[in-house]
Amino acid sequence: AMTSAGEVMLEKVMKQMKGDMLAASEEYNMLDKMHSTTEAKLKELTSTASNINENIQNLEKKKADLNPLLDQITDLETSVDELLNTAQLLDDYSKRIESKYKEIIISRRS
């Protein structure tokens, strides 16, 4: 009877150990899958970050290429403003000359 009880106990312990090992094996497989998924996601994020960095560098180069043109536009705007001011001064001056001319004509008639 004692041997039989020992065998039953041994069988239960072995069954428990087998269950624990199976659970550990399943947990390991799950962790391995999680690791693979995380590794793939990390590679994807690394690639995305690299692409973003490359795009930023391309945009910075384009901005650098555009800066001289933007400077030319600013210079052109300044020149146009100066030209408009000069045109206004000429217009004012021509009106004064016209006014003086009319005064001279009127004074000669009198």
PyMOL commands that set and color helices and strands:
alter all, ss='L'
color gray80, all
select helices_A, chain A and resi 2-109
alter helices_A, ss='H'
color red, helices_A
deselect
rebuild
show_as cartoon
